[in-house]
Amino acid sequence: MSLIFETIPTEGLAEISYLIGDDDEGTAAVFDPRPDVEIYLQLARAKNVAITHVFETHIHADLVSGARELSSRVGTAKIFASHEAGASYGFATEAVKDGDQFKFGSLVITARYTPGHTPEHVSYVLAEEDHPGLPWGVLSGDSLFVGSAGRPDLLGEKETAKLAALQFKTLREFFLKLPDGVIVYPTHGSGSPCGAEIGDRLTSTIGFERAFNPFLQFDDVKAFTQHCIKTAPPIPKYYSRMKTVNAEGPKILRGLPQVQALPPKAFKQAVGKKTALLIDTRSMFAFGGAHIAGALNLGASPTLSIWAGSLLDPETPILLVLENDSDVEEVVRLFLRTGFTNFAGYLVGGMKAWDVAGYPFEQVPQISVHQLQSANGQMQVLDVRTDREWKGGHVPGARHIVVPQLQQRVAELDRTKPTAVYCASGYRASIAVSILKTAGFENVSNVPGSWHAWKEAGFPVEK
């Protein structure tokens, strides 16, 4: 018998799921799957196992759960989810409660109730059948992270203190009582808004976290709660929607959503109807060189999932402009992860075909940090980074509006003044530029390299 243990990171969302099983029995379980489930099916085939169980640690807020999709695709796998604290679901689940055990060969998986991040949260302890009282690992879900812990404020201000107290108890009375050698396998890594400043490593140990995790150093629940609130990153706009979708049950698609290929003439007609969101997924340089008027630039990097969730309405159809037609499936995967399944089509042949057809396009000037410095205050400079980044230093005289708030706060800016936008490296700045252009700003530029380039050039920093 050989233990199968596969870690599946989802870039952009910094989500981590796991496939665990036994190659002798030929069975396996998936924990906290993402919605584009092909990766689990491929892994199961490669490892010669059948997925028989799908486990959820809690009702997720950061992405669409893939539990229903995966269960439907393998046919016989049941979904195991916590019903603690009165949790209920709009689809069939097997109720998991504290102490429930599951066996895969000699591996014993024990569910432990670990509320705090959410009221129903459970973790899963891993041990050998011959040594059930000496666990070697724990799937900690969104409860304990590397260098951090799950935030307790996602259900609103009224619930925060209660959940923080539960989280404090969970960390002290469950996790800190595990042996130092137990390996921690969390559901999120660095960059996830589900916790504050999560560490770069995908795994840790209880002993290391006991010594260095700031969330495990508190003896007082009030001080712990204040630390949770003070360090928590902004809550992405789409989180409450994801909670509702995952509790009710995401729609089973049985594959990726299909996107119709539209030649330039048909695509132009679709754009002209103004019933769809026009999303250009190319790089900021390609977008700057030529784009269709009214397009929003969400580059096809892994973070597209978060920006789509934060800026777009999932009920409105999406028209796509791609770097290459072959990118369509990967781009759809990124949209799918935060609940976007309604696509009106993509432009066949991309902007080259649009240009050859003789249709008009717009451009965005790309200016260097040296040009920005030489402007000597004659430009309106907009910083669209996070509050934490802004406080750490910014271009002197810049205005500060984070990208998710820009559509609502655009009236605070002077449309008549030449405007330059920067972020950390240029990706978010290009999103912001496209928002400003759709709002009627005519003289607006992107700053590639942005803050990184400004600092490397040795230009003045204001704090």
Secondary structure, 3 states (H helix, E strand, C coil): CCEEEEEEEECCCCEEEEEEEECCCCEEEEECCCCCCHHHHHHHHHCCCEEEEEECCCCCCCCCCCHHHHHHHHCCCEEEEECHHHCCCCCCCEEECCCCEEEECCEEEEEEECCCCCCCCEEEEEEECCCCCCCCEEEEECCEECCEEECCCCCCHHHHHHHHHHHHHHHHHCHHHCCCCCEEEECECCCCCCECCCCCCCCEEHHHHHHHCHHHCCCCHHHHHHHHHHHCCCCCCCHHHHHHHHHHCCCCCCCCCCCCEECHHHHHHHHHCCCCEEEECCCHHHHHHCECCCCEECCCCCCHHHHHHHHCCCCCCEEEECCCHHHHHHHHHHHHCCCCCCEEEEECCHHHHHHHCCCCCECCCECCHHHHHHCCCCCEEEECCCHHHHHCCECCCCEECCHHHHHHHHHHCCCCCCEEEECCCCHHHHHHHHHHHHCCCCCEEECCCHHHHHHHCCCCCEC
